[in-house]
Amino acid sequence: MVAVATPLAEDIAKASGGELTINIVPGGALGSVRVTLKALSNSAIDMGMIADFYTPAELPNSVVLSDFGTLGKDSRVMTAAINENLLLACQNCLAEYTERDIVPLMMYSTTPYALMCKDGDVSSFQAVQGKKVRGTGGMG
């Protein structure tokens, strides 16, 4: 995120003649993704990345969109689709943020997940049946 945030911060400072500056604090130093929603809501931070699957009770509509990101074969297409829905079509999603005085700028989708196993064959459903697998959101 720093690779994206740094040029954005520089562009904002330049466009505002230095009136607006952004101090980037990476790596969750001001709060992990699990607490970002709360930190934004109580103004402990001004900007942050929310991983909505950690707060499904607070962002139930938004987290459904996030889960859709795992359904397609191309994460770029799914990212575009969930952004269109969040920012243009899903009024309930936007309301979840605006009632907390948060303006969502975009959603992102991860690249496809792959199983990393300590041992054994995972090439079929039968091969993974009964194994313990950890995943988040729709991948879970």
N, CA, C and O atoms as a MOPAC input file, in Angstrom:
PM7 MOZYME 1SCF
protein

 N      0.81500 1    -1.19500 1     0.00000 1
 C      0.00000 1     0.00000 1     0.00000 1
 C      0.86200 1     1.26300 1     0.00000 1
 O      0.44300 1     2.29100 1    -0.53200 1
 N      2.04200 1     1.20300 1     0.57900 1
 C      2.90400 1     2.38300 1     0.62400 1
 C      3.27400 1     2.81600 1    -0.78800 1
 O      3.39200 1     4.01200 1    -1.05400 1
 N      3.46100 1     1.85600 1    -1.70300 1
 C      3.82100 1     2.18800 1    -3.08000 1
 C      2.72100 1     2.98000 1    -3.77300 1
 O      3.00600 1     3.77100 1    -4.67300 1
 N      1.48300 1     2.78400 1    -3.37500 1
 C      0.35400 1     3.53600 1    -3.92800 1
 C      0.11400 1     4.80400 1    -3.12000 1
 O     -0.13900 1     5.86500 1    -3.69100 1
 N      0.19000 1     4.70300 1    -1.81300 1
 C     -0.13800 1     5.82700 1    -0.93700 1
 C      0.87300 1     6.96900 1    -1.04500 1
 O      0.48700 1     8.13500 1    -0.95800 1
 N      2.14000 1     6.66200 1    -1.23100 1
 C      3.16300 1     7.70600 1    -1.28100 1
 C      2.95700 1     8.64700 1    -2.46800 1
 O      2.93600 1     9.86100 1    -2.26900 1
 N      2.80400 1     8.13800 1    -3.69400 1
 C      2.54000 1     9.06700 1    -4.80700 1
 C      1.22700 1     9.83100 1    -4.63600 1
 O      1.14500 1    11.00100 1    -5.01100 1
 N      0.20500 1     9.19200 1    -4.07800 1
 C     -1.05900 1     9.87500 1    -3.82200 1
 C     -0.84600 1    11.03300 1    -2.85000 1
 O     -1.32500 1    12.14200 1    -3.09000 1
 N     -0.13900 1    10.78300 1    -1.77000 1
 C      0.12600 1    11.82900 1    -0.77800 1
 C      0.90900 1    12.97800 1    -1.40400 1
 O      0.62300 1    14.14500 1    -1.13500 1
 N      1.88500 1    12.65700 1    -2.22900 1
 C      2.67800 1    13.68700 1    -2.89400 1
 C      1.82200 1    14.50700 1    -3.85100 1
 O      1.95300 1    15.73000 1    -3.90700 1
 N      0.94700 1    13.84600 1    -4.60400 1
 C      0.06600 1    14.54800 1    -5.54800 1
 C     -0.90900 1    15.46100 1    -4.82000 1
 O     -1.16800 1    16.57700 1    -5.27000 1
 N     -1.44700 1    15.00000 1    -3.70500 1
 C     -2.38800 1    15.81300 1    -2.93100 1
 C     -1.67800 1    17.03700 1    -2.36500 1
 O     -2.21700 1    18.14200 1    -2.42100 1
 N     -0.49100 1    16.85900 1    -1.82800 1
 C      0.26400 1    17.99700 1    -1.29000 1
 C      0.56700 1    19.00600 1    -2.39700 1
 O      0.42800 1    20.21300 1    -2.19600 1
 N      0.97800 1    18.51400 1    -3.56100 1
 C      1.30600 1    19.39800 1    -4.68200 1
 C      0.05700 1    20.13000 1    -5.17600 1
 O      0.10000 1    21.34200 1    -5.38800 1
 N     -1.04400 1    19.41800 1    -5.35900 1
 C     -2.28200 1    20.01100 1    -5.87600 1
 C     -2.87300 1    21.03400 1    -4.90700 1
 O     -3.53700 1    21.98100 1    -5.32800 1
 N     -2.63300 1    20.84300 1    -3.62000 1
 C     -3.19000 1    21.77000 1    -2.62300 1
 C     -2.20600 1    22.87100 1    -2.24400 1
 O     -2.47400 1    23.65900 1    -1.33700 1
 N     -1.08800 1    22.92700 1    -2.92300 1
 C     -0.08600 1    23.93000 1    -2.58000 1
 C      0.48600 1    23.73000 1    -1.18700 1
 O      0.93200 1    24.68400 1    -0.55000 1
 N      0.47400 1    22.50100 1    -0.71800 1
 C      1.01500 1    22.17500 1     0.59900 1
 C      0.02900 1    22.34200 1     1.74900 1
 O      0.37000 1    22.09300 1     2.90600 1
 N     -1.20100 1    22.76700 1     1.42900 1
 C     -2.19900 1    22.94200 1     2.50100 1
 C     -2.67600 1    21.61300 1     3.06400 1
 O     -3.01600 1    21.51600 1     4.24300 1
 N     -2.69900 1    20.59800 1     2.22300 1
 C     -3.09200 1    19.26400 1     2.67300 1
 C     -1.88800 1    18.34300 1     2.59800 1
 O     -1.25600 1    18.21600 1     1.54900 1
 N     -1.57800 1    17.70900 1     3.70000 1
 C     -0.47900 1    16.74400 1     3.71000 1
 C     -0.96700 1    15.44900 1     4.34400 1
 O     -1.84900 1    15.45000 1     5.20200 1
 N     -0.38400 1    14.36600 1     3.90800 1
 C     -0.72000 1    13.05000 1     4.43700 1
 C      0.54700 1    12.43100 1     5.00200 1
 O      1.54800 1    12.30000 1     4.29700 1
 N      0.50400 1    12.05700 1     6.25200 1
 C      1.60600 1    11.32600 1     6.87600 1
 C      1.26300 1     9.84000 1     6.81200 1
 O      0.28200 1     9.39900 1     7.41200 1
 N      2.04900 1     9.08900 1     6.10300 1
 C      1.79500 1     7.66100 1     5.92500 1
 C      2.47400 1     6.88900 1     7.04500 1
 O      3.67600 1     7.02700 1     7.27500 1
 N      1.69400 1     6.08200 1     7.73200 1
 C      2.21300 1     5.23800 1     8.80500 1
 C      1.85200 1     3.80000 1     8.42900 1
 O      0.74200 1     3.34800 1     8.71100 1
 N      2.77200 1     3.08300 1     7.80100 1
 C      2.44700 1     1.75100 1     7.27500 1
 C      2.49200 1     0.64400 1     8.32000 1
 O      2.92300 1     0.83100 1     9.45700 1
 N      2.03200 1    -0.49600 1     7.88300 1
 C      2.18600 1    -1.71500 1     8.66900 1
 C      1.27800 1    -1.83600 1     9.87000 1
 O      1.57000 1    -2.61200 1    10.77900 1
 N      0.19300 1    -1.09900 1     9.90300 1
 C     -0.72200 1    -1.21900 1    11.03200 1
 C     -0.18400 1    -0.63800 1    12.32200 1
 O     -0.65300 1    -0.99500 1    13.40200 1
 N      0.80000 1     0.25900 1    12.23000 1
 C      1.41400 1     0.81400 1    13.44200 1
 C      0.41900 1     1.60600 1    14.28700 1
 O      0.56900 1     1.68000 1    15.50600 1
 N     -0.59400 1     2.19900 1    13.65400 1
 C     -1.59800 1     2.96400 1    14.41000 1
 C     -2.81700 1     2.12500 1    14.75400 1
 O     -3.72400 1     2.58300 1    15.44800 1
 N     -2.83100 1     0.91200 1    14.26900 1
 C     -3.94700 1     0.00400 1    14.53500 1
 C     -4.03500 1    -1.03300 1    13.43400 1
 O     -3.90500 1    -0.71300 1    12.25200 1
 N     -4.25100 1    -2.24400 1    13.81600 1
 C     -4.33200 1    -3.32600 1    12.83300 1
 C     -5.60600 1    -3.20100 1    12.01300 1
 O     -6.49000 1    -2.41200 1    12.35000 1
 N     -5.70500 1    -3.97700 1    10.93400 1
 C     -6.90400 1    -3.94100 1    10.09800 1
 C     -8.14000 1    -4.35400 1    10.88000 1
 O     -9.25700 1    -4.00600 1    10.49700 1
 N     -7.96000 1    -5.07600 1    11.94800 1
 C     -9.11200 1    -5.47900 1    12.77800 1
 C     -9.73600 1    -4.30300 1    13.51500 1
 O    -10.91000 1    -4.36800 1    13.87900 1
 N     -8.98500 1    -3.23000 1    13.74600 1
 C     -9.51300 1    -2.08800 1    14.49900 1
 C     -9.60700 1    -0.81200 1    13.66100 1
 O     -9.96500 1     0.24200 1    14.18700 1
 N     -9.29600 1    -0.89100 1    12.38400 1
 C     -9.30800 1     0.30600 1    11.54400 1
 C    -10.67900 1     0.96100 1    11.49600 1
 O    -10.77000 1     2.18600 1    11.57500 1
 N    -11.74600 1     0.18300 1    11.36800 1
 C    -13.08800 1     0.75900 1    11.31300 1
 C    -13.36600 1     1.57800 1    12.56800 1
 O    -13.87400 1     2.69600 1    12.47700 1
 N    -13.04400 1     1.04200 1    13.72000 1
 C    -13.26300 1     1.75900 1    14.97900 1
 C    -12.36900 1     2.99600 1    15.05800 1
 O    -12.81300 1     4.05600 1    15.50100 1
 N    -11.12400 1     2.86500 1    14.63500 1
 C    -10.19200 1     3.99300 1    14.68100 1
 C    -10.64500 1     5.12700 1    13.76800 1
 O    -10.48100 1     6.29900 1    14.10800 1
 N    -11.21300 1     4.78900 1    12.61000 1
 C    -11.75800 1     5.81100 1    11.71900 1
 C    -13.01000 1     6.43900 1    12.32300 1
 O    -13.18600 1     7.65700 1    12.28700 1
 N    -13.87000 1     5.60100 1    12.87500 1
 C    -15.14000 1     6.07200 1    13.42600 1
 C    -14.95000 1     7.01700 1    14.59900 1
 O    -15.73700 1     7.94700 1    14.77400 1
 N    -13.91200 1     6.79500 1    15.41300 1
 C    -13.70100 1     7.67600 1    16.57100 1
 C    -12.60000 1     8.71700 1    16.31400 1
 O    -12.10700 1     9.35500 1    17.24400 1
 N    -12.22600 1     8.87400 1    15.04100 1
 C    -11.26200 1     9.89300 1    14.59300 1
 C     -9.85800 1     9.71100 1    15.15800 1
 O     -9.09400 1    10.67400 1    15.22900 1
 N     -9.51100 1     8.50500 1    15.55600 1
 C     -8.12900 1     8.24600 1    15.97500 1
 C     -7.19300 1     8.33100 1    14.76800 1
 O     -6.02600 1     8.69800 1    14.90500 1
 N     -7.71400 1     7.98700 1    13.58100 1
 C     -6.98900 1     8.13800 1    12.32800 1
 C     -7.94300 1     8.77800 1    11.31700 1
 O     -9.16200 1     8.72800 1    11.48300 1
 N     -7.38000 1     9.37400 1    10.27900 1
 C     -8.18800 1    10.04600 1     9.27000 1
 C     -8.41200 1     9.19900 1     8.02500 1
 O     -9.41600 1     9.36600 1     7.33300 1
 N     -7.48900 1     8.29400 1     7.73700 1
 C     -7.59600 1     7.41700 1     6.57500 1
 C     -7.07100 1     6.04500 1     6.96700 1
 O     -6.21100 1     5.92600 1     7.84000 1
 N     -7.58300 1     5.02900 1     6.32700 1
 C     -7.08100 1     3.69200 1     6.61500 1
 C     -7.70400 1     2.66100 1     5.70100 1
 O     -8.67600 1     2.93200 1     4.99600 1
 N     -7.13300 1     1.48800 1     5.72700 1
 C     -7.64100 1     0.38200 1     4.93400 1
 C     -8.48100 1    -0.51300 1     5.83200 1
 O     -7.99900 1    -1.03700 1     6.83600 1
 N     -9.73600 1    -0.68100 1     5.45900 1
 C    -10.65400 1    -1.51000 1     6.22300 1
 C    -10.73700 1    -2.87800 1     5.56700 1
 O    -10.99400 1    -2.97800 1     4.36800 1
 N    -10.52400 1    -3.91400 1     6.33300 1
 C    -10.76500 1    -5.28000 1     5.87900 1
 C    -12.11700 1    -5.67000 1     6.45900 1
 O    -12.20500 1    -6.13900 1     7.59400 1
 N    -13.17300 1    -5.47000 1     5.66800 1
 C    -14.53200 1    -5.58400 1     6.21000 1
 C    -14.89000 1    -6.97700 1     6.71400 1
 O    -15.81900 1    -7.12100 1     7.50800 1
 N    -14.18000 1    -7.99100 1     6.27200 1
 C    -14.50600 1    -9.33600 1     6.75200 1
 C    -14.13300 1    -9.52500 1     8.22300 1
 O    -14.50500 1   -10.52900 1     8.83000 1
 N    -13.39300 1    -8.55900 1     8.80200 1
 C    -13.13300 1    -8.58900 1    10.24100 1
 C    -14.25500 1    -7.91400 1    11.02800 1
 O    -14.31900 1    -8.04700 1    12.25000 1
 N    -15.14300 1    -7.18600 1    10.33200 1
 C    -16.23300 1    -6.47000 1    11.00600 1
 C    -17.56800 1    -6.74200 1    10.30800 1
 O    -18.27300 1    -5.79800 1     9.95000 1
 N    -17.92300 1    -8.00100 1    10.10900 1
 C    -19.14800 1    -8.29900 1     9.36200 1
 C    -20.42500 1    -7.80600 1    10.04600 1
 O    -21.40400 1    -7.50700 1     9.36300 1
 N    -20.43600 1    -7.71700 1    11.36200 1
 C    -21.63100 1    -7.23100 1    12.05300 1
 C    -21.84600 1    -5.73900 1    11.78300 1
 O    -22.98800 1    -5.28600 1    11.70100 1
 N    -20.76600 1    -4.97900 1    11.64400 1
 C    -20.86300 1    -3.54800 1    11.39700 1
 C    -21.04000 1    -3.22500 1     9.91800 1
 O    -21.65500 1    -2.21400 1     9.57900 1
 N    -20.51200 1    -4.06400 1     9.03500 1
 C    -20.54800 1    -3.81300 1     7.59000 1
 C    -21.10300 1    -5.03200 1     6.83600 1
 O    -20.42700 1    -5.56600 1     5.95600 1
 N    -22.30300 1    -5.47100 1     7.16200 1
 C    -22.81300 1    -6.71200 1     6.56800 1
 C    -22.99800 1    -6.66600 1     5.05200 1
 O    -22.76600 1    -7.66800 1     4.37500 1
 N    -23.40800 1    -5.53200 1     4.51500 1
 C    -23.58500 1    -5.43100 1     3.06700 1
 C    -22.24700 1    -5.35600 1     2.34700 1
 O    -22.04900 1    -5.99100 1     1.31200 1
 N    -21.34600 1    -4.58500 1     2.90000 1
 C    -20.01600 1    -4.43900 1     2.31900 1
 C    -19.27000 1    -5.77000 1     2.27700 1
 O    -18.60500 1    -6.08800 1     1.29100 1
 N    -19.38700 1    -6.53400 1     3.34300 1
 C    -18.66400 1    -7.80400 1     3.39900 1
 C    -19.19900 1    -8.79300 1     2.36600 1
 O    -18.45300 1    -9.64500 1     1.88400 1
 N    -20.48400 1    -8.68700 1     2.02200 1
 C    -21.02600 1    -9.54600 1     0.95800 1
 C    -20.32300 1    -9.22000 1    -0.36000 1
 O    -19.95500 1   -10.12600 1    -1.10700 1
 N    -20.13700 1    -7.93800 1    -0.64400 1
 C    -19.41600 1    -7.56400 1    -1.86100 1
 C    -17.99300 1    -8.11800 1    -1.83700 1
 O    -17.50800 1    -8.63200 1    -2.84500 1
 N    -17.33600 1    -8.01600 1    -0.70400 1
 C    -15.97700 1    -8.55400 1    -0.59300 1
 C    -15.94900 1   -10.04600 1    -0.90200 1
 O    -15.05200 1   -10.53900 1    -1.58600 1
 N    -16.94400 1   -10.74900 1    -0.38700 1
 C    -17.00700 1   -12.18700 1    -0.63000 1
 C    -17.19100 1   -12.50400 1    -2.11500 1
 O    -16.69600 1   -13.52400 1    -2.59400 1
 N    -17.90300 1   -11.63200 1    -2.85100 1
 C    -18.07900 1   -11.85300 1    -4.28400 1
 C    -16.75500 1   -11.81500 1    -5.03400 1
 O    -16.63000 1   -12.40300 1    -6.10800 1
 N    -15.76800 1   -11.12600 1    -4.47500 1
 C    -14.46500 1   -11.03100 1    -5.12200 1
 C    -13.79800 1   -12.36800 1    -5.34300 1
 O    -12.89600 1   -12.48000 1    -6.17400 1
 N    -14.22200 1   -13.37800 1    -4.62000 1
 C    -13.60600 1   -14.70000 1    -4.74900 1
 C    -14.31000 1   -15.58400 1    -5.77300 1
 O    -13.84000 1   -16.68400 1    -6.06400 1
 N    -15.42700 1   -15.12000 1    -6.31900 1
 C    -16.22400 1   -15.98200 1    -7.19400 1
 C    -15.72300 1   -16.05600 1    -8.62500 1
 O    -15.94900 1   -17.06100 1    -9.29900 1
 N    -15.05600 1   -15.03200 1    -9.10100 1
 C    -14.61100 1   -15.00800 1   -10.48400 1
 C    -13.24100 1   -15.62100 1   -10.67900 1
 O    -12.54500 1   -15.96500 1    -9.72300 1
 N    -12.87800 1   -15.74800 1   -11.93500 1
 C    -11.57100 1   -16.31500 1   -12.26700 1
 C    -10.49400 1   -15.23900 1   -12.42100 1
 O     -9.30400 1   -15.55100 1   -12.37500 1
 N    -10.90000 1   -13.96700 1   -12.60400 1
 C     -9.94900 1   -12.87800 1   -12.81600 1
 C    -10.16400 1   -11.83000 1   -11.72200 1
 O    -11.20100 1   -11.16600 1   -11.69600 1
 N     -9.20400 1   -11.68000 1   -10.83100 1
 C     -9.36400 1   -10.75600 1    -9.70100 1
 C     -9.51000 1    -9.31100 1   -10.16900 1
 O    -10.12800 1    -8.50100 1    -9.47800 1
 N     -8.95000 1    -8.97700 1   -11.33500 1
 C     -9.10300 1    -7.60400 1   -11.85000 1
 C    -10.54800 1    -7.32200 1   -12.22600 1
 O    -11.06900 1    -6.24400 1   -11.94200 1
 N    -11.19400 1    -8.28600 1   -12.86300 1
 C    -12.60200 1    -8.12800 1   -13.24300 1
 C    -13.47200 1    -8.04900 1   -11.99700 1
 O    -14.38500 1    -7.22600 1   -11.92300 1
 N    -13.19100 1    -8.89900 1   -11.02500 1
 C    -13.98700 1    -8.90700 1    -9.80100 1
 C    -13.77900 1    -7.62100 1    -9.00800 1
 O    -14.72100 1    -7.11000 1    -8.40300 1
 N    -12.56800 1    -7.09600 1    -9.00400 1
 C    -12.30900 1    -5.83700 1    -8.31500 1
 C    -13.11600 1    -4.71100 1    -8.95500 1
 O    -13.71000 1    -3.89500 1    -8.25100 1
 N    -13.14000 1    -4.66500 1   -10.27300 1
 C    -13.93600 1    -3.64000 1   -10.96700 1
 C    -15.41500 1    -3.79500 1   -10.64400 1
 O    -16.10400 1    -2.80400 1   -10.40200 1
 N    -15.90400 1    -5.01900 1   -10.63800 1
 C    -17.32600 1    -5.26600 1   -10.38400 1
 C    -17.72200 1    -4.87500 1    -8.95900 1
 O    -18.77000 1    -4.26200 1    -8.75600 1
 N    -16.90100 1    -5.21900 1    -7.98100 1
 C    -17.27500 1    -4.88000 1    -6.60600 1
 C    -17.14100 1    -3.38100 1    -6.35600 1
 O    -17.88400 1    -2.82300 1    -5.54800 1
 N    -16.20400 1    -2.72200 1    -7.03700 1
 C    -16.10300 1    -1.26400 1    -6.90500 1
 C    -17.31100 1    -0.57300 1    -7.51500 1
 O    -17.85100 1     0.36900 1    -6.93500 1
 N    -17.73100 1    -1.03100 1    -8.67200 1
 C    -18.92300 1    -0.44800 1    -9.29400 1
 C    -20.13000 1    -0.60200 1    -8.37600 1
 O    -20.91300 1     0.33200 1    -8.20400 1
 N    -20.26900 1    -1.76400 1    -7.80000 1
 C    -21.40100 1    -1.99500 1    -6.90000 1
 C    -21.30000 1    -1.15700 1    -5.63300 1
 O    -22.28400 1    -0.53700 1    -5.23100 1
 N    -20.13800 1    -1.12300 1    -4.99800 1
 C    -19.98900 1    -0.35000 1    -3.76200 1
 C    -20.23000 1     1.13500 1    -4.00600 1
 O    -20.98800 1     1.77700 1    -3.27800 1
 N    -19.58600 1     1.67200 1    -5.02800 1
 C    -19.58200 1     3.12500 1    -5.20800 1
 C    -20.78600 1     3.66400 1    -5.97600 1
 O    -21.10700 1     4.84600 1    -5.85800 1
 N    -21.46000 1     2.81600 1    -6.76200 1
 C    -22.54500 1     3.30600 1    -7.60500 1
 C    -23.89700 1     2.64800 1    -7.36900 1
 O    -24.92800 1     3.28800 1    -7.57500 1
 N    -23.92200 1     1.40700 1    -6.94800 1
 C    -25.19300 1     0.67800 1    -6.94000 1
 C    -25.72100 1     0.29600 1    -5.56500 1
 O    -26.93500 1     0.23500 1    -5.37400 1
 N    -24.85300 1     0.04100 1    -4.61700 1
 C    -25.30400 1    -0.48900 1    -3.32800 1
 C    -25.46800 1     0.63400 1    -2.29900 1
 O    -24.53200 1     0.97800 1    -1.57700 1
 N    -26.67200 1     1.19100 1    -2.25200 1
 C    -26.93600 1     2.28000 1    -1.30600 1
 C    -26.80700 1     1.81300 1     0.14300 1
 O    -26.38000 1     2.58500 1     1.00200 1
 N    -27.16900 1     0.56300 1     0.42500 1
 C    -27.01700 1     0.03700 1     1.78600 1
 C    -25.54600 1    -0.06200 1     2.17500 1
 O    -25.18900 1     0.17700 1     3.32800 1
 N    -24.69300 1    -0.41400 1     1.21500 1
 C    -23.25500 1    -0.47800 1     1.48600 1
 C    -22.72000 1     0.90300 1     1.82900 1
 O    -22.01000 1     1.07800 1     2.81900 1
 N    -23.06900 1     1.88700 1     0.99800 1
 C    -22.60000 1     3.24900 1     1.25100 1
 C    -23.10600 1     3.77300 1     2.58400 1
 O    -22.38100 1     4.46800 1     3.29700 1
 N    -24.35300 1     3.44100 1     2.92500 1
 C    -24.92000 1     3.90500 1     4.19500 1
 C    -24.13600 1     3.37300 1     5.38500 1
 O    -23.98600 1     4.06900 1     6.39000 1
 N    -23.63200 1     2.14200 1     5.28100 1
 C    -22.84200 1     1.56400 1     6.38400 1
 C    -21.61400 1     2.42100 1     6.67900 1
 O    -21.20600 1     2.55500 1     7.83300 1
 N    -21.03400 1     2.99200 1     5.64300 1
 C    -19.85900 1     3.83600 1     5.81700 1
 C    -20.24400 1     5.25500 1     6.20600 1
 O    -19.67800 1     5.81700 1     7.14400 1
 N    -21.21000 1     5.84600 1     5.48700 1
 C    -21.53700 1     7.24500 1     5.73400 1
 C    -22.11800 1     7.46900 1     7.12600 1
 O    -21.95000 1     8.54700 1     7.69500 1
 N    -22.79600 1     6.47200 1     7.68300 1
 C    -23.30500 1     6.65700 1     9.05100 1
 C    -22.16700 1     6.70600 1    10.06200 1
 O    -22.37200 1     7.08500 1    11.21500 1
 N    -20.98000 1     6.32600 1     9.63500 1
 C    -19.78500 1     6.40600 1    10.48900 1
 C    -18.87000 1     7.56000 1    10.04000 1
 O    -17.72700 1     7.66600 1    10.48500 1
 N    -19.38600 1     8.41000 1     9.16000 1
 C    -18.61500 1     9.53200 1     8.59600 1
 C    -17.36900 1     9.05400 1     7.85700 1
 O    -16.31900 1     9.69300 1     7.92100 1
 N    -17.49000 1     7.93900 1     7.16300 1
 C    -16.40300 1     7.37800 1     6.37300 1
 C    -16.79100 1     7.45200 1     4.89800 1
 O    -17.91600 1     7.11700 1     4.52500 1
 N    -15.85400 1     7.89100 1     4.07000 1
 C    -16.07100 1     7.92900 1     2.63000 1
 C    -15.22900 1     6.81500 1     2.00600 1
 O    -14.00200 1     6.91400 1     1.97800 1
 N    -15.87100 1     5.76100 1     1.50700 1
 C    -15.08700 1     4.70100 1     0.86200 1
 C    -14.55300 1     5.18700 1    -0.48600 1
 O    -15.28400 1     5.80600 1    -1.25900 1
 N    -13.29500 1     4.91000 1    -0.76000 1
 C    -12.69000 1     5.31100 1    -2.02800 1
 C    -12.64500 1     4.17100 1    -3.02500 1
 O    -12.77500 1     4.38700 1    -4.23000 1
 N    -12.46100 1     2.96100 1    -2.52700 1
 C    -12.36800 1     1.80000 1    -3.41600 1
 C    -12.35000 1     0.53000 1    -2.59400 1
 O    -12.11500 1     0.55400 1    -1.38600 1
 N    -12.60200 1    -0.58300 1    -3.26800 1
 C    -12.39900 1    -1.90400 1    -2.68100 1
 C    -11.29700 1    -2.57100 1    -3.48500 1
 O    -11.01000 1    -2.16500 1    -4.61100 1
 N    -10.69900 1    -3.56100 1    -2.92600 1
 C     -9.69300 1    -4.31100 1    -3.65600 1
 C    -10.00300 1    -5.79400 1    -3.51800 1
 O    -10.72100 1    -6.21600 1    -2.61100 1
 N     -9.45900 1    -6.55500 1    -4.41600 1
 C     -9.62700 1    -8.00200 1    -4.35800 1
 C     -8.25200 1    -8.63300 1    -4.40200 1
 O     -7.36800 1    -8.17800 1    -5.12800 1
 N     -8.08400 1    -9.65900 1    -3.63900 1
 C     -6.80000 1   -10.34600 1    -3.64500 1
 C     -6.69900 1   -11.25100 1    -4.87100 1
 O     -7.70400 1   -11.58700 1    -5.49700 1
 N     -5.50800 1   -11.62500 1    -5.18900 1
 C     -5.31300 1   -12.61000 1    -6.23900 1
 C     -5.78700 1   -13.95900 1    -5.71000 1
 O     -5.96700 1   -14.11400 1    -4.50200 1
 N     -5.99100 1   -14.93100 1    -6.58500 1
 C     -6.50300 1   -16.22200 1    -6.11400 1
 C     -5.62500 1   -16.83500 1    -5.02700 1
 O     -4.40000 1   -16.72200 1    -5.05500 1
 N     -6.27300 1   -17.47700 1    -4.08600 1
 C     -5.57000 1   -18.17500 1    -3.02100 1
 C     -5.16300 1   -19.57100 1    -3.50300 1
 O     -5.84000 1   -20.18500 1    -4.32700 1
 N     -4.07300 1   -20.03700 1    -2.98400 1
 C     -3.61700 1   -21.39200 1    -3.26900 1
 C     -3.38000 1   -22.09200 1    -1.93900 1
 O     -2.95900 1   -21.46800 1    -0.96500 1
 N     -3.65300 1   -23.38100 1    -1.90600 1
 C     -3.40400 1   -24.14900 1    -0.68900 1
 C     -1.90900 1   -24.36100 1    -0.50400 1
 O     -1.20700 1   -24.74600 1    -1.43900 1
 N     -1.43600 1   -24.11200 1     0.69300 1
 C     -0.05500 1   -24.40600 1     1.04400 1
 C     -0.12700 1   -25.45300 1     2.14300 1
 O     -0.63100 1   -25.19000 1     3.23500 1
 N      0.37400 1   -26.62300 1     1.84900 1
 C      0.18400 1   -27.74200 1     2.76700 1
 C      1.51600 1   -28.28500 1     3.24900 1
 O      2.52400 1   -28.25800 1     2.54300 1
 N      1.48400 1   -28.77600 1     4.47300 1
 C      2.71000 1   -29.34800 1     5.02200 1
 C      2.98300 1   -30.73200 1     4.46400 1
 O      4.13200 1   -31.17100 1     4.41000 1
 N      1.91900 1   -31.42500 1     4.04600 1
 C      2.13000 1   -32.72600 1     3.42200 1
 C      0.84900 1   -33.18500 1     2.73700 1
 O     -0.23700 1   -32.69900 1     3.05000 1
 N      0.97500 1   -34.09800 1     1.82700 1
 C     -0.19300 1   -34.72300 1     1.22200 1
 C     -0.63400 1   -34.12500 1    -0.10100 1
 O     -0.21300 1   -33.03700 1    -0.49500 1
 N     -1.48300 1   -34.86300 1    -0.76000 1
 C     -2.05400 1   -34.51700 1    -2.05600 1
 C     -3.28300 1   -33.63500 1    -1.83900 1
 O     -4.14000 1   -33.95600 1    -1.01600 1
 N     -3.37000 1   -32.53000 1    -2.57100 1
 C     -4.54500 1   -31.65300 1    -2.48900 1
 C     -5.12100 1   -31.38000 1    -3.87400 1
 O     -5.67900 1   -30.31000 1    -4.11800 1
 N     -4.99000 1   -32.32500 1    -4.76000 1
 C     -5.39400 1   -32.11300 1    -6.14900 1
 C     -6.87400 1   -32.38500 1    -6.40800 1
 O     -7.34300 1   -32.16800 1    -7.52500 1
 N     -7.60700 1   -32.84500 1    -5.42500 1
 C     -9.03600 1   -33.10500 1    -5.62300 1
 C     -9.78200 1   -32.88400 1    -4.30800 1
 O     -9.17300 1   -32.80400 1    -3.24100 1
 N    -11.09700 1   -32.78800 1    -4.40200 1
 C    -11.90700 1   -32.62400 1    -3.20500 1
 C    -11.70300 1   -33.80100 1    -2.26100 1
 O    -11.57400 1   -33.61200 1    -1.05100 1
 N    -11.67400 1   -35.00300 1    -2.79800 1
 C    -11.49900 1   -36.19100 1    -1.96500 1
 C    -10.16200 1   -36.14000 1    -1.21500 1
 O    -10.06200 1   -36.61100 1    -0.08200 1
 N     -9.14400 1   -35.56800 1    -1.85100 1
 C     -7.82300 1   -35.50400 1    -1.22800 1
 C     -7.79500 1   -34.52400 1    -0.05400 1
 O     -7.03400 1   -34.72500 1     0.89200 1
 N     -8.61900 1   -33.46100 1    -0.10000 1
 C     -8.61000 1   -32.48800 1     0.99300 1
 C     -9.72000 1   -32.73300 1     2.01400 1
 O     -9.74400 1   -32.10600 1     3.07300 1
 N    -10.62400 1   -33.63100 1     1.69800 1
 C    -11.71400 1   -33.92600 1     2.62100 1
 C    -11.14800 1   -34.38700 1     3.96500 1
 O    -10.31900 1   -35.29500 1     4.02600 1
 N    -11.61200 1   -33.74300 1     5.03900 1
 C    -11.15400 1   -34.09100 1     6.37900 1
 C     -9.92800 1   -33.32700 1     6.84000 1
 O     -9.55200 1   -33.42800 1     8.00800 1
 N     -9.28300 1   -32.55600 1     5.94500 1
 C     -8.11500 1   -31.76700 1     6.34800 1
 C     -8.56800 1   -30.42700 1     6.91400 1
 O     -9.62700 1   -29.92000 1     6.54200 1
 N     -7.78100 1   -29.85800 1     7.80200 1
 C     -8.06500 1   -28.54200 1     8.35400 1
 C     -7.50100 1   -27.49200 1     7.40600 1
 O     -6.33400 1   -27.55000 1     7.01800 1
 N     -8.35600 1   -26.52300 1     7.03400 1
 C     -7.95800 1   -25.45500 1     6.10600 1
 C     -8.34200 1   -24.12600 1     6.73000 1
 O     -9.44200 1   -23.97700 1     7.26400 1
 N     -7.43800 1   -23.16300 1     6.66300 1
 C     -7.73400 1   -21.82600 1     7.19900 1
 C     -7.92100 1   -20.86400 1     6.03700 1
 O     -7.12700 1   -20.84700 1     5.09600 1
 N     -8.98100 1   -20.06200 1     6.11200 1
 C     -9.24400 1   -19.04400 1     5.09000 1
 C    -10.05500 1   -17.92500 1     5.69200 1
 O    -10.60100 1   -18.06800 1     6.78600 1
 N    -10.14200 1   -16.79900 1     4.98300 1
 C    -10.90500 1   -15.65500 1     5.46600 1
 C    -12.02600 1   -15.33200 1     4.49100 1
 O    -11.96100 1   -15.69400 1     3.31700 1
 N    -13.04600 1   -14.65400 1     4.97900 1
 C    -14.14400 1   -14.20400 1     4.12200 1
 C    -14.70900 1   -15.32500 1     3.27600 1
 O    -14.91300 1   -16.44400 1     3.74500 1
 N    -14.96000 1   -14.99700 1     2.01100 1
 C    -15.51500 1   -15.98100 1     1.09000 1
 C    -14.60500 1   -17.18300 1     0.87800 1
 O    -15.06600 1   -18.27100 1     0.53500 1
 N    -13.29600 1   -16.97300 1     1.08700 1
 C    -12.35400 1   -18.08300 1     0.92200 1
 C    -12.48400 1   -19.08900 1     2.04900 1
 O    -12.09000 1   -20.24700 1     1.90900 1
 N    -13.03900 1   -18.64200 1     3.17100 1
 C    -13.22400 1   -19.53100 1     4.31000 1
 C    -14.29500 1   -20.56000 1     4.02900 1
 O    -14.58600 1   -21.39700 1     4.88400 1

